Amino acid sequence: MFGIDPMVALGSGIRGYCGKPSTPFMQIGDTATIDMQDANGHSIFGQIKQKVTKTG
């Protein structure tokens, strides 16, 4: 269900998910960086960088 908001998906009849999200390959404090480049090596939409944090 990547790219689908789970609340919208549930309201539209698409099967959603329940429970605690987990990513065993990432830990609190890790940073994920995404950058898409064109054929000339220029960033298409700018770099996106997010840090994994603990909620609650």
C-alpha positions, 0 to 999 in steps of 0.5 A, spaced: 500 500 500 505 504 498 503 511 496 496 510 499 494 514 505 491 508 510 485 512 512 483 514 505 484 507 503 480 504 509 474 509 507 474 507 500 474 500 501 481 498 500 484 493 505 488 497 510 493 495 515 492 495 523 498 494 528 504 498 530 509 500 524 516 497 524 522 498 520 527 493 523 532 496 518 532 503 521 533 505 528 531 512 532 536 517 529 537 514 522 536 519 517 533 517 510 535 521 504 532 521 497 534 525 491 532 524 484 537 526 478 536 527 471 540 525 465 545 531 467 546 529 474 541 535 476 536 534 482 529 534 479 525 536 485 531 537 491 533 533 496 528 530 501 532 528 508 528 525 514 530 523 521 527 517 524 524 519 531 520 516 537 513 519 537 509 519 544 
